[in-house]
C-alpha cells in the first residue's frame, strides 16, 4: 500500500453531530422546519448540505428562496461548534505519524466544504499530516460517486490496488468500493487506530 485515504466525518473527526445540529438550528431559525433524528440517519447523513437542502425543497418541506440563507447560517453555526468543541486528537496524530514514518502517503476526502474541513482537521491536529485534501467543492459528483477518491489517487499518482480507503457511511462505502481500492469499514472514530489500520494494510 502506498496511500491511505480517510473519510473525515465519523472516521478522523466525530463531526457528524456538529453538522446535524448546525443544519437543524439553521433550518429552524429560517424556515421553522427540522429534520427528525430518524430521517437524518436514514436519508440525509453523509451527503453534502446542498444535496440535503435540494431534497428538502423537492419534498416541499422548505422553500427554494430560503436555501441560500439556510446554507449560510448552517456554515456559520458549524464553524462556531468546531471552535467551541473540537479537541486535539492525539491518537489520530500518532496514527498519521506512523503512516508517514512507514513511507505511506495520507489523503482525506470529505463531503464537507474546504473551510470547515480544514478547520476541523487543524483543530484536531491532523491537517499538517495530510498530503492531499479533497472536499465536495473539488468534485462534480459527490459520494456515492467515486470521483473524489479517484482524484486523490490521481494526485498521489497511485493505482487503486495500491490504496486503502477508510470509510464509515453507506454512501462513502459505496464510493470507496466503486473506486476499486481496498476498503476498511469502521463504525466509530475510536476504532481508527494504528493497530486497525496497519492490520487492514497488511
Secondary structure, DSSP 8 states (H G I E B T S, - for coil): --EEEE-SBTTTB--HHHHHHHHHHHHHHHTS----HHHIIIIITTS-HHHHHHHHHHTTSS-GGGHHHHHHHHHHHHHHHHHHH----HHHHHHHHHHHHTT-EEEEE-SS-HHHHHHHHHHTT-GGG-SEEE-TTS-SS-TTSSHHHHHHHHHHT--GGGEEEEE-SHHHHHHHHHHTSEEEE-SSGGG--HHHHHHHH-
